[in-house]
């Protein structure tokens, strides 16, 4: 008897092909769509992965390939992710809600539902590889398609769950996925990808927060790295580290270097000021190994945002789920609130959340 696999279907081409590949491999596939509720006031889910239209597309694909299909309502849980996003921005951080959605909903909640329908495994359309290594056991690895690799956003997965996760697209290139969809005549074969956070239209985080939590947004000072007052801003939530737009004209290129939510101050400087040698990382999840002993150091590559090329660094394990990262070369725009993910070759060893950024001397 073939094993039953629960596939998260977003209505896009990737998850649709993932379901198709598993079905054609002889598995008993069940498709589910996560409807994250009606958009809250001020939240516009344009080109999202949870709209009524997307649910319709996912159902059409499920009907075409002949698998059962269910819609799950995770409105309450998703609203919690939005609240966390807004709260972190108000604290001067730049969060990545997609990572929390993967951890808490796409895998966290779906594992519970999988058991309810008798499924042994959960699958998604993420571009990453789950494989059993002879010495390491089960590991999460970078995808074959480096440009589409999504292992970074999957670092919070639980190590014990890896054996029950299927990622059918990990060994495929994006072009090959599109070709499969076209060859099979899937109705979503030409559907464009979503490029934004699903509840933040046009990537305008400040406007979202103005609508959701307007009382948290206040004018404040823009200062130089020397502490000199250089102007005013309409709210620190409109800025992120490394940003150039919106800080005014200063006779030379200037960028956001630091955001202090406590004093509502945005510090700007030249490009060199945006580079830093390292940072503290909190809430580390060890995925490629058992938690190392505090004080242990490793020469790995570290990725500090989704579009960042992992850079050589020394990772020193701290206590209480922390780590210190020192890069071989200073990195640009290390941003508190973003994830830092550790790679040993193609294997995700772990990751956590960027906290204090070193200025001058490393951590």
Secondary structure, 3 states (H helix, E strand, C coil): CCCEEEEECCCCHHHHHHHHHHHHCCCEEEEEEEECCCCCCCCCCCCCCCCHHHHHHHHHHHHHHCCEEEEEECHHHHHHHHHHHHHHHHCCCCCCHHHHHHHHHHHHHHHHHHHHCCCCEEECCCCCEEEEECCCEEEEECCCCCCCCCHHHHCCCCHHHHHHEECCCCCCCHHHHHHHHHHCCCCCCCCCCCCCCCCCHHHCHHHHHHHHCHHHCCCEEEEECCCCEEEEECCHHHCCCCCCCCCCCCCCCCEEEEEECCCCEEEEECHHHHEEEEEEEEEEEECCCCCCCCCCEEEEEEECCCCCCCEEEEEEECCCCCEEEEEEEEEECCCCCCEEEEEECCEEEEEEEEEEECCCCCC
